[in-house]
Amino acid sequence: MTEYTPMKNLPAAPGYKKGDLFVLFGELFGRGYANGIVDEARRAGMTVVGATVGRRDNGGELRPLTAEELAEAEANLGGKIINVPLEAGFDLEPGADGLSPVERLKGIKPDDWASVRFGEGVLEESRQRGAQRFMAQLEKFVSELTPLAPVGGSILFAHTMAGGIPRTRLFMPLLNRIFKGTGAKFLPSEPFWNSELGRFCRLNFNEVTGDTFGRLIEQTATMRAGVEAGGGTVRYVAYGYHGCGVLLGDEYVWQSYTPYVQGEAKMRLEDIAVAATRNGIIAAVYNCPEIQTNSSALFLGVELSLYPFLAALEREGGGPVAEQARRDCAALLKEGETLERMLAEAEEYLCAPLMVEYRDFAGWPQHNGKEQMAFMLERSQELMAMSADQKRVVCAELSRLVFQGVGRLMFDDSWAPQGPVLWLNHDIIARRLVA
Ligand SMILES: NC(=O)c1ccc[n+]([C@@H]2O[C@H](COP(=O)([O-])OP(=O)(O)OC[C@H]3O[C@@H](n4cnc5c(N)ncnc54)[C@H](O)[C@@H]3O)[C@@H](O)[C@H]2O)c1
């Protein structure tokens, strides 16, 4: 079982310098976690290089970015993007008979989800082919990257890849019921997760969210050896999730979003960092707080544990950053609402007896329950409604602060990680920001 290892000490400033190489392994989206670490790399004068997952037009062949898409992505990143499609997973990967797993699901109605069966070995065949495709693409990516390695300098890889929901219409209504359904629409995550469709999701999540990190470390072994032979160093960091410690009353308490079915893939990521560290490779996974990003948009209620971050900023020293955060958040509230009421409601929710049952670290990731989902979704809506403009909500502002703090902690700590798996709880992030 994973040991709970929160980061306790602010890491020292790292030794990265101008000309060192920062590689973002995944795409950069406007409000994504990676923005924080990319800003740090730029500030340190590192050369920033990015990746792309590629594109599929109407679910067709995987292709690189067009010249226009590439120019836009490079402008957004502020660096060169190696235009080799690095999409992971096998949902669209044809088997020997030419059919992909999602094509095999054509015509199936959402109500029949429990009786779906793939033929013997069919998922495994596509999984292996998808993995081979990813490895072959990664080899091309690494061969384009190798000449950019600074002689005697440092390379920092930041892995941000996560996902793998099979891209077929059948899944959206089912996942909407699992993550957003109440009353008659509620679908418990446990039977779904134990079904054949759940197994398909699990295998695909493992490929995208977990195994891409191991494959990156493996496929860069030769490059790493070359860099090290020249006196340089290669380091790897990845974004994990395994619940988060937030300020409730007087203490930082571990809690989690439920049902985080991708949790098994995230634990795989942790295992990869532990194994790499044992082999003398500098690699660490940083388990980060729940924030609002493109990827977390499906998980309504994931943001509820973000509100107490404002209280953590005060508790860890306050000062100009905390005051500015309060002013910025207060300015987003509807007339008549207050931050005090918002924080009190969030805390009341997070400490409710029903939610305390969902704080089982050893049993993580837990499955959802009907009452828990109804409670979470209702509170999520109530707290969101306290912001005046639903396009500019308080938790978006808090998300930005958190990804900045996380980016700085990961960047600094990557130089000499305090451990292979570290939780970045609200306390250490707040301390970093107010310092
Ligand atoms: N949002 C949160 O609450 C939260 C909490 C803790 C950790 N994280 C982690 O942070 C990281 C970045 O996520 P984010 O929330 O900022 O969202 P994001 O949408 O900005 O990033 C998701 C990343 O996954 C990549 N990706 C998606 N599908 C892929 C596929 N099939 N193959 C390869 N790459 C694929 C995207 O290119 C992108 O880089 C992820 O590892 C995520 O699990 C997020």
The ligand as an SDF file (V2000), in Angstrom:
LIG
                    3D

 44 48  0  0  0  0  0  0  0  0999 V2000
   -7.4470   18.8320  -12.4070 N   0  0  0  0  0  0  0  0  0  0  0  0
   -7.2360   18.2610  -11.2410 C   0  0  0  0  0  0  0  0  0  0  0  0
   -8.0240   18.4080  -10.3010 O   0  0  0  0  0  0  0  0  0  0  0  0
   -6.0000   17.4250  -11.0400 C   0  0  0  0  0  0  0  0  0  0  0  0
   -5.6530   17.0410   -9.7400 C   0  0  0  0  0  0  0  0  0  0  0  0
   -4.4760   16.3160   -9.5410 C   0  0  0  0  0  0  0  0  0  0  0  0
   -3.7020   15.9420  -10.6300 C   0  0  0  0  0  0  0  0  0  0  0  0
   -4.0850   16.3140  -11.9030 N   0  0  0  0  0  0  0  0  0  0  0  0
   -3.2460   15.8630  -13.0120 C   0  0  0  0  0  0  0  0  0  0  0  0
   -2.6270   16.9490  -13.6610 O   0  0  0  0  0  0  0  0  0  0  0  0
   -2.2520   16.5270  -14.9800 C   0  0  0  0  0  0  0  0  0  0  0  0
   -2.7080   17.5810  -15.9800 C   0  0  0  0  0  0  0  0  0  0  0  0
   -4.1370   17.5760  -16.0000 O   0  0  0  0  0  0  0  0  0  0  0  0
   -5.0490   18.8750  -15.9550 P   0  0  0  0  0  0  0  0  0  0  0  0
   -6.1460   18.6160  -14.9610 O   0  0  0  0  0  0  0  0  0  0  0  0
   -4.2230   20.0760  -15.8230 O   0  0  0  0  0  0  0  0  0  0  0  0
   -5.8020   18.8400  -17.3330 O   0  0  0  0  0  0  0  0  0  0  0  0
   -5.3690   19.1480  -18.8500 P   0  0  0  0  0  0  0  0  0  0  0  0
   -6.6040   18.7930  -19.6140 O   0  0  0  0  0  0  0  0  0  0  0  0
   -4.8350   20.5200  -18.9720 O   0  0  0  0  0  0  0  0  0  0  0  0
   -4.2050   18.1110  -19.1560 O   0  0  0  0  0  0  0  0  0  0  0  0
   -4.4200   16.7710  -19.5350 C   0  0  0  0  0  0  0  0  0  0  0  0
   -3.2070   16.2760  -20.2840 C   0  0  0  0  0  0  0  0  0  0  0  0
   -3.4170   14.9160  -20.7290 O   0  0  0  0  0  0  0  0  0  0  0  0
   -3.0250   14.8040  -22.0860 C   0  0  0  0  0  0  0  0  0  0  0  0
   -3.8220   13.7130  -22.6980 N   0  0  0  0  0  0  0  0  0  0  0  0
   -5.1730   13.5790  -22.7200 C   0  0  0  0  0  0  0  0  0  0  0  0
   -5.5180   12.4490  -23.3800 N   0  0  0  0  0  0  0  0  0  0  0  0
   -4.3630   11.8590  -23.7890 C   0  0  0  0  0  0  0  0  0  0  0  0
   -4.0600   10.6770  -24.5270 C   0  0  0  0  0  0  0  0  0  0  0  0
   -5.0190    9.8440  -24.9890 N   0  0  0  0  0  0  0  0  0  0  0  0
   -2.7640   10.3850  -24.7610 N   0  0  0  0  0  0  0  0  0  0  0  0
   -1.7750   11.2070  -24.3070 C   0  0  0  0  0  0  0  0  0  0  0  0
   -2.0070   12.3320  -23.6150 N   0  0  0  0  0  0  0  0  0  0  0  0
   -3.2860   12.6510  -23.3480 C   0  0  0  0  0  0  0  0  0  0  0  0
   -3.2980   16.1830  -22.6710 C   0  0  0  0  0  0  0  0  0  0  0  0
   -2.5100   16.3990  -23.8210 O   0  0  0  0  0  0  0  0  0  0  0  0
   -2.8720   17.0960  -21.5130 C   0  0  0  0  0  0  0  0  0  0  0  0
   -1.4760   17.3080  -21.5220 O   0  0  0  0  0  0  0  0  0  0  0  0
   -2.8870   15.1540  -15.1790 C   0  0  0  0  0  0  0  0  0  0  0  0
   -1.9470   14.1540  -14.9210 O   0  0  0  0  0  0  0  0  0  0  0  0
   -3.9750   15.1420  -14.1220 C   0  0  0  0  0  0  0  0  0  0  0  0
   -4.3850   13.8460  -13.7420 O   0  0  0  0  0  0  0  0  0  0  0  0
   -5.1920   17.0490  -12.1210 C   0  0  0  0  0  0  0  0  0  0  0  0
  1  2  1  0
  2  3  2  0
  2  4  1  0
  4  5  1  0
  4 44  2  0
  5  6  2  0
  6  7  1  0
  7  8  2  0
  8  9  1  0
  8 44  1  0
  9 10  1  0
  9 42  1  0
 10 11  1  0
 11 12  1  0
 11 40  1  0
 12 13  1  0
 13 14  1  0
 14 15  2  0
 14 16  1  0
 14 17  1  0
 17 18  1  0
 18 19  2  0
 18 20  1  0
 18 21  1  0
 21 22  1  0
 22 23  1  0
 23 24  1  0
 23 38  1  0
 24 25  1  0
 25 26  1  0
 25 36  1  0
 26 27  1  0
 26 35  1  0
 27 28  2  0
 28 29  1  0
 29 30  1  0
 29 35  2  0
 30 31  1  0
 30 32  2  0
 32 33  1  0
 33 34  2  0
 34 35  1  0
 36 37  1  0
 36 38  1  0
 38 39  1  0
 40 41  1  0
 40 42  1  0
 42 43  1  0
M  CHG  2   8   1  16  -1
M  END
$$$$
